[in-house]
Amino acid sequence: MNTKELLFKLCEQDFIGSVHDCAKTVELLISPYVDEIQHRNDGTVCAIKHGNGKKIMLEAHIDQIGFIVTEVFDDGFLRLQKVGGIDIRTLPASEIKIHGKEIVYGAVCSVPPHLQKSKSEKFPSIDECFVDTCLGEKLKDVVSVGDYAVYSNTPVSLMSGRVSSRSLDDRSACAALILAAESLSEKDVKSTVVYQFSQAEELGGSGAKTATFDMNVDCALACDVSFGDGEDVKPHECGKLGEGPMIGYSPSLSRHTSDIMVSVAERENIPYQKEIMNGRTGTDADHIAITRSGVECGLVSIPLRYMHTPVETVELCDIDNTAGIMVGFVLEKDGELCD
């Protein structure tokens, strides 16, 4: 499966609140490699390759950051609030896609600098931002308070094998899961493997909490993105794009799982980086690890620049190598569980 084509298909579909379009895309892409697909009420997708009863889970979150409509005005403008951790600095002049009775596009208003009353460097709050749809009074016929909206940017290819798009957090990890499923479908895995695409990580992780409880897995590996290198980013607080997945080490993670990933990477000559955290990881791994009586859980992350903006950036080889580490992890744990 071509990694860029796979990733672009995932990024082009939305998943926020009650909008679950990307779930259909995930099902279509992963179904050749699994035996069963379960759709949970919240939109979480669990794709299962059945084995001998022991369960290994690979997890990524399918939801994205975005907005909810709070006011619709007669003149074709509307006001939004954040759903997840939107970087407010990127809002003025952004393109917005609203999921109303039909898809409506708009632009966040940006006053030309020539007409600004103040030269203040302060960024406006989201309450001060309005979206112009140019629909006038017709807007109220198709968009209502409570509808969801997202950035409307489409994925683009950059130099050096890099791509930029909205929602690479966490569609890049979703792509890695599907690539891992494709590879593992060709191998003799005795355990049951669950590929879980969780809802609501950006809102506290309820999808991972509830679905993992039902799946009742023996061990798990969560996959997310983490901070990639860039201008004005401290090197010790980020990973480098193109230099491999970031293997998490934290008191809240299984050290055994982290060590397995390092062993796999070194044996298979997969480049990797260590990500050291002194407590919670801020990912679904935190919730998976404390499900039921506790789950042995690790975390692997893809370096990403410009997190929570419409121009998130990753390097494709990091996605491929993340899939490689997940495949190696499953094979190692399968050997442990089936001994």
Phi and psi in degrees as a GROMACS rama.xvg file:
@    title "Ramachandran Plot"
@    xaxis  label "Phi"
@    yaxis  label "Psi"
@TYPE xy
-73.1158  122.959  ASN-2
-63.4842  -43.9238  THR-3
-66.4006  -43.2407  LYS-4
-62.4312  -42.614  GLU-5
-59.6709  -48.7896  LEU-6
-63.0743  -43.0755  LEU-7
-64.4544  -39.189  PHE-8
-59.9535  -40.7177  LYS-9
-69.1715  -41.5581  LEU-10
-71.2662  -24.1548  CYS-11
-77.1285  -13.0294  GLU-12
-105.267  150.672  GLN-13
-104.037  151.038  ASP-14
-151.409  101.456  PHE-15
-154.786  129.153  ILE-16
58.629  -122.695  GLY-17
-89.642  2.57006  SER-18
-91.9737  109.303  VAL-19
-118.1  31.9825  HIS-20
-57.5007  -39.2507  ASP-21
-67.5778  -23.6783  CYS-22
-61.0784  -37.9867  ALA-23
-65.6  -37.8579  LYS-24
-67.4581  -43.1619  THR-25
-59.4937  -45.4936  VAL-26
-59.3462  -45.1106  GLU-27
-61.8294  -40.8541  LEU-28
-77.8663  -32.6073  LEU-29
-97.7564  -16.3954  ILE-30
-57.6597  -31.6074  SER-31
-65.3434  -14.6748  PRO-32
-111.406  3.23612  TYR-33
-132.75  170.167  VAL-34
-98.7934  -24.7464  ASP-35
-151.639  143.694  GLU-36
-127.558  126.167  ILE-37
-110.343  131.764  GLN-38
-106.597  119.023  HIS-39
-86.3752  163.654  ARG-40
-59.5778  -31.4128  ASN-41
-85.1379  -2.10319  ASP-42
103.424  -12.6573  GLY-43
-57.089  138.058  THR-44
-112.051  127.412  VAL-45
-118.485  111.36  CYS-46
-103.253  127.511  ALA-47
-123.168  129.076  ILE-48
-105.851  108.63  LYS-49
-73.8768  143.204  HIS-50
-137.885  -139.217  GLY-51
-90.3783  9.28664  ASN-52
116.515  -37.9143  GLY-53
-66.455  141.225  LYS-54
-122.211  128.18  LYS-55
-114.668  131.265  ILE-56
-114.762  135.144  MET-57
-111.368  132.214  LEU-58
-135.17  142.242  GLU-59
-145.594  157.817  ALA-60
-95.6814  142.201  HIS-61
-98.5543  -16.8419  ILE-62
-77.3261  163.379  ASP-63
-132.064  162.228  GLN-64
-72.5797  159.439  ILE-65
179.462  -142.685  GLY-66
-144.571  162.838  PHE-67
-128.603  138.954  ILE-68
-75.067  127.143  VAL-69
-109.845  -23.6994  THR-70
-149.217  140.726  GLU-71
-124.187  126.382  VAL-72
-106.508  157.931  PHE-73
-65.3883  -22.998  ASP-74
-91.2287  9.84052  ASP-75
92.381  6.57406  GLY-76
-100.842  158.018  PHE-77
-144.779  163.292  LEU-78
-119.789  148.425  ARG-79
-124.125  163.261  LEU-80
-128.869  160.546  GLN-81
-74.1957  142.394  LYS-82
-118.936  98.3027  VAL-83
94.6078  -175.197  GLY-84
-87.3024  63.0803  GLY-85
-59.6633  136.602  ILE-86
-81.6401  104.761  ASP-87
-59.9257  -23.3362  ILE-88
-67.2119  -20.2727  ARG-89
-93.1345  -0.381875  THR-90
-71.2508  -51.593  LEU-91
-54.7698  129.926  PRO-92
75.2344  8.12497  ALA-93
-74.5024  150.262  SER-94
-89.663  134.199  GLU-95
-123.679  140.963  ILE-96
-116.25  120.272  LYS-97
-106.691  130.005  ILE-98
-92.0903  84.9574  HIS-99
-98.7061  -148.416  GLY-100
-61.6197  -25.4377  LYS-101
-142.788  167.051  GLU-102
-72.4286  129.481  ILE-103
-123.832  136.284  VAL-104
-108.136  148.205  TYR-105
-152.971  175.429  GLY-106
-128.155  137.061  ALA-107
-69.6897  128.814  VAL-108
-60.8072  140.972  CYS-109
-139.118  113.14  SER-110
-72.3873  127.94  VAL-111
-55.343  143.784  PRO-112
-59.0288  -28.4853  PRO-113
-64.5212  -26.1122  HIS-114
-105.672  -0.834927  LEU-115
-69.5456  134.597  GLN-116
-73.0377  -28.05  LYS-117
-130.039  145.824  SER-118
-96.0469  23.7916  LYS-119
-60.7208  142.248  SER-120
-84.5835  -0.0897068  GLU-121
-70.4501  134.266  LYS-122
-81.3976  142.189  PHE-123
-67.578  150.328  PRO-124
-74.7066  164.453  SER-125
-65.4716  -25.1198  ILE-126
-67.2938  -19.729  ASP-127
-94.9979  -0.0833609  GLU-128
-101.153  136.183  CYS-129
-124.503  148.8  PHE-130
-105.372  128.847  VAL-131
-99.5597  116.429  ASP-132
-98.3539  -11.9812  THR-133
63.4355  17.2015  CYS-134
-94.0937  -9.13314  LEU-135
60.5191  -142.513  GLY-136
-68.3831  -14.8294  GLU-137
-68.7656  -18.8677  LYS-138
-57.2282  -40.2211  LEU-139
-66.2646  -15.4689  LYS-140
-77.3423  -22.2647  ASP-141
-121.656  -17.5324  VAL-142
-126.242  134.935  VAL-143
-126.631  159.003  SER-144
-57.2386  132.99  VAL-145
100.844  -10.9031  GLY-146
-70.613  155.29  ASP-147
-100.48  154.967  TYR-148
-142.727  155.616  ALA-149
-141.283  166.01  VAL-150
-61.5469  144.896  TYR-151
-103.456  7.47307  SER-152
-57.4178  143.418  ASN-153
-101.419  153.931  THR-154
-64.7382  144.891  PRO-155
-134.235  150.483  VAL-156
-88.2972  138.459  SER-157
-113.144  -176.38  LEU-158
-74.9138  163.839  MET-159
61.3812  32.4206  SER-160
73.1057  20.2033  GLY-161
-103.182  154.618  ARG-162
-134.084  155.977  VAL-163
-131.003  139.063  SER-164
-169.155  164.298  SER-165
-69.0031  161.704  ARG-166
58.3112  18.7503  SER-167
-62.2591  -22.4767  LEU-168
-92.495  93.9581  ASP-169
-133.152  28.2706  ASP-170
-66.7137  -24.9315  ARG-171
-63.871  -38.2033  SER-172
-72.2876  -36.3998  ALA-173
-60.073  -40.5075  CYS-174
-62.0327  -41.5237  ALA-175
-62.0367  -39.0436  ALA-176
-62.3693  -43.6382  LEU-177
-66.7065  -39.6063  ILE-178
-63.4655  -39.1883  LEU-179
-64.9323  -40.603  ALA-180
-62.2888  -40.2704  ALA-181
-61.5509  -46.0518  GLU-182
-66.5619  -44.3063  SER-183
-69.6334  -23.5576  LEU-184
-65.0626  -18.0154  SER-185
-97.5361  2.54685  GLU-186
-115.509  160.563  LYS-187
-86.9073  87.1528  ASP-188
-105.136  120.484  VAL-189
-84.5887  -29.1294  LYS-190
-76.4718  161.188  SER-191
-76.7023  132.936  THR-192
-114.46  126.547  VAL-193
-108.435  124.66  VAL-194
-104.685  108.107  TYR-195
-109.466  126.192  GLN-196
-111.391  99.207  PHE-197
-90.4873  142.261  SER-198
-83.4376  152.69  GLN-199
70.5631  24.3589  ALA-200
-61.2819  -37.4681  GLU-201
-69.9605  -9.55534  GLU-202
-119.624  17.1874  LEU-203
120.115  -5.52488  GLY-204
88.0544  22.909  GLY-205
-63.7048  -33.9288  SER-206
-62.6205  -45.4091  GLY-207
-66.5076  -38.5253  ALA-208
-61.6338  -50.6521  LYS-209
-76.4358  -41.4897  THR-210
-68.7507  -39.8566  ALA-211
-64.0883  -37.2467  THR-212
-57.7904  -46.233  PHE-213
-69.381  -37.7227  ASP-214
-69.0671  -29.2065  MET-215
51.2241  59.5366  ASN-216
-85.2405  160.158  VAL-217
-87.8501  -29.5552  ASP-218
-158.324  163.725  CYS-219
-152.036  156.028  ALA-220
-134.313  114.629  LEU-221
-88.2012  143.609  ALA-222
-124.946  128.639  CYS-223
-143.032  -167.732  ASP-224
-110.657  160.162  VAL-225
-140.852  176.914  SER-226
-67.6182  125.79  PHE-227
-96.5715  161.205  GLY-228
-66.9226  155.951  ASP-229
177.81  178.894  GLY-230
-63.4349  139.028  GLU-231
63.9014  19.8529  ASP-232
-109.862  128.662  VAL-233
-67.2183  128.201  LYS-234
-55.6156  -35.7144  PRO-235
-77.2448  -5.41322  HIS-236
-104.722  8.80834  GLU-237
-150.014  168.359  CYS-238
-104.62  167.83  GLY-239
-101.768  130.719  LYS-240
-60.7017  134.541  LEU-241
87.7117  -4.10945  GLY-242
-107.423  18.1527  GLU-243
105.927  165.258  GLY-244
-61.2016  154.885  PRO-245
-100.924  111.935  MET-246
-88.0304  121.799  ILE-247
-79.7019  135.62  GLY-248
-124.134  120.189  TYR-249
-157.845  151.574  SER-250
-60.0484  -21.5742  PRO-251
-89.3727  -2.9175  SER-252
-110.078  160.66  LEU-253
-75.1465  117.677  SER-254
-63.7648  -34.7675  ARG-255
-60.7581  -42.7905  HIS-256
-65.0119  -43.1269  THR-257
-60.307  -43.2448  SER-258
-66.373  -35.8181  ASP-259
-60.8014  -44.6483  ILE-260
-62.4967  -41.4043  MET-261
-62.9619  -43.3801  VAL-262
-61.3093  -43.1068  SER-263
-62.5651  -46.5987  VAL-264
-60.4017  -44.0687  ALA-265
-69.6066  -38.4059  GLU-266
-68.3724  -37.8874  ARG-267
-95.3925  6.61855  GLU-268
57.0526  40.7747  ASN-269
-94.918  123.772  ILE-270
-63.5834  144.057  PRO-271
-150.512  163.49  TYR-272
-131.79  149.159  GLN-273
-94.5434  137.11  LYS-274
-115.126  114.025  GLU-275
-98.1771  125.135  ILE-276
-126.191  144.261  MET-277
-97.5454  9.90882  ASN-278
-171.254  -129.394  GLY-279
-64.6272  153.351  ARG-280
-94.396  -15.6262  THR-281
74.5074  19.3884  GLY-282
-127.777  179.448  THR-283
-63.2621  -19.5197  ASP-284
-56.8041  -33.9343  ALA-285
-61.313  -38.1845  ASP-286
-82.0888  -38.4285  HIS-287
-62.2644  -41.1968  ILE-288
-63.4458  -25.2707  ALA-289
-110.316  17.6636  ILE-290
-76.2974  142.495  THR-291
51.5379  -125.375  ARG-292
-93.0577  12.0298  SER-293
111.403  138.74  GLY-294
-123.451  132.324  VAL-295
-66.8141  110.551  GLU-296
-133.51  137.763  CYS-297
-119.342  177.56  GLY-298
-141.155  129.882  LEU-299
-126.841  135.854  VAL-300
-128.973  150.383  SER-301
-98.9531  125.594  ILE-302
-62.3999  134.008  PRO-303
-141.34  132.134  LEU-304
-92.8122  152.485  ARG-305
61.5808  46.0308  TYR-306
-56.9745  140.784  MET-307
62.3082  35.6682  HIS-308
-127.33  172.197  THR-309
-79.1002  0.849166  PRO-310
-126.315  40.8387  VAL-311
-56.8846  145.315  GLU-312
-134.851  132.777  THR-313
-136.037  167.633  VAL-314
-108.573  131.267  GLU-315
-60.4119  -34.4526  LEU-316
-63.8175  -27.7005  CYS-317
-67.6155  -33.6407  ASP-318
-67.8742  -46.3831  ILE-319
-59.1609  -43.637  ASP-320
-71.4373  -30.7028  ASN-321
-64.4264  -43.4799  THR-322
-60.0222  -39.7349  ALA-323
-62.6426  -40.9341  GLY-324
-67.3718  -39.4839  ILE-325
-65.1212  -39.7149  MET-326
-60.7904  -46.8345  VAL-327
-62.1814  -37.9234  GLY-328
-61.9084  -46.8172  PHE-329
-61.0374  -42.8549  VAL-330
-65.8178  -39.119  LEU-331
-65.2469  -47.2647  GLU-332
-68.4101  -34.1042  LYS-333
-60.5797  -41.6796  ASP-334
-63.4351  -40.262  GLY-335
-65.0821  -46.9206  GLU-336
-72.056  -26.4915  LEU-337
-100.221  -0.517054  CYS-338
